[in-house]
Amino acid sequence: MHNWKCEVIRQIWIYGTLKNKDYEKMMEILFQEDDEVFLNSFDYPNACSYELLSQVCPVKNKKYEGQILSDDKLNIVCGSFYMIGKISF
């Protein structure tokens, strides 16, 4: 029998989406209380603003402003492909 040990890795999220998506439900599914969450607004006509996302986000969050990501945490960039194409690291 193997003795497997699962280490919990803290996650950093960068998330932005369009207004016509069910972003409130997506954030409830994706984010956990101990995650570091950055919400991103991007230049697209139907993009959610940081303020709109922040109002419904179920966890503590910050506005993404090009922060450098962490080497010792799992960095996840997700949401709209429009955002991912415009984001800079």
Backbone torsions as a table, in degrees:
resi	resn	phi	psi	omega
1	MET	NA	136.6	-179.9
2	HIS	-84.6	145.8	175.8
3	ASN	-105.1	85.6	-176.8
4	TRP	-86.5	134.9	176.4
5	LYS	-117.8	125.2	-179.9
6	CYS	-102.2	116.3	179.0
7	GLU	-90.8	132.5	178.1
8	VAL	-80.0	126.9	-180.0
9	ILE	-105.7	126.6	176.0
10	ARG	-69.0	144.4	-176.1
11	GLN	-114.2	143.0	170.9
12	ILE	-113.4	125.4	-179.6
13	TRP	-110.4	138.0	165.3
14	ILE	-120.0	118.3	-171.6
15	TYR	-134.0	134.3	173.7
16	GLY	-152.4	150.1	-174.8
17	THR	-154.2	179.8	178.4
18	LEU	-93.7	154.9	-177.5
19	LYS	-63.8	-26.7	-175.8
20	ASN	-88.4	10.7	176.7
21	LYS	-100.3	160.6	178.0
22	ASP	-84.9	65.4	-172.9
23	TYR	-66.9	-30.6	178.1
24	GLU	-63.1	-46.6	178.8
25	LYS	-65.9	-41.0	179.5
26	MET	-60.5	-43.1	-179.6
27	MET	-67.1	-36.2	176.7
28	GLU	-61.4	-38.1	-179.0
29	ILE	-75.4	-41.9	-172.0
30	LEU	-78.4	-46.3	-167.1
31	PHE	-91.1	140.8	173.6
32	GLN	-113.8	157.7	-173.2
33	GLU	-55.0	-35.4	-177.3
34	ASP	-92.7	5.9	175.6
35	ASP	-75.5	154.1	171.9
36	GLU	-98.0	117.7	-172.0
37	VAL	-117.1	125.5	173.6
38	PHE	-114.5	127.9	178.3
39	LEU	-102.3	139.8	-173.4
40	ASN	-125.6	131.1	170.1
41	SER	-100.1	148.6	-178.0
42	PHE	-142.8	163.3	-174.1
43	ASP	-80.5	92.7	177.0
44	TYR	-157.6	139.3	-172.9
45	PRO	-54.0	-34.5	-175.6
46	ASN	-105.5	15.5	-176.4
47	ALA	-74.6	143.2	174.4
48	CYS	-72.2	144.2	174.1
49	SER	-81.6	160.9	175.1
50	TYR	-58.6	-42.2	-177.3
51	GLU	-60.4	-43.6	179.7
52	LEU	-64.4	-46.6	178.9
53	LEU	-64.4	-42.5	-177.6
54	SER	-63.0	-35.1	-179.6
55	GLN	-63.3	-31.6	-176.1
56	VAL	-109.0	-2.5	-179.7
57	CYS	-68.0	129.9	-175.6
58	PRO	-78.8	-4.7	-179.5
59	VAL	-129.7	164.7	175.9
60	LYS	-58.9	138.8	-176.9
61	ASN	-145.8	167.2	177.2
62	LYS	-132.6	160.4	175.2
63	LYS	-79.8	131.3	177.1
64	TYR	-76.9	122.8	180.0
65	GLU	-132.2	40.5	176.8
66	GLY	81.5	21.6	179.0
67	GLN	-58.4	148.1	176.3
68	ILE	-75.4	135.4	-179.0
69	LEU	-79.0	168.8	-173.8
70	SER	-96.9	140.9	176.6
71	ASP	-80.4	-20.9	-175.0
72	ASP	-103.8	12.6	178.2
73	LYS	-132.4	159.4	176.2
74	LEU	-79.3	116.9	-178.7
75	ASN	-97.6	122.6	-176.8
76	ILE	-123.5	121.1	175.4
77	VAL	-109.5	120.0	-176.0
78	CYS	-150.4	170.1	-178.8
79	GLY	123.7	-131.3	-177.1
80	SER	-77.9	137.4	172.8
81	PHE	-62.8	-28.2	176.5
82	TYR	-62.2	-41.3	178.8
83	MET	-67.8	-46.0	-176.3
84	ILE	-60.4	-34.9	177.9
85	GLY	-69.8	-21.4	-176.4
86	LYS	-104.2	-10.1	-173.7
87	ILE	-76.5	146.4	175.6
88	SER	-121.4	143.8	-177.6
89	PHE	-108.5	NA	NA
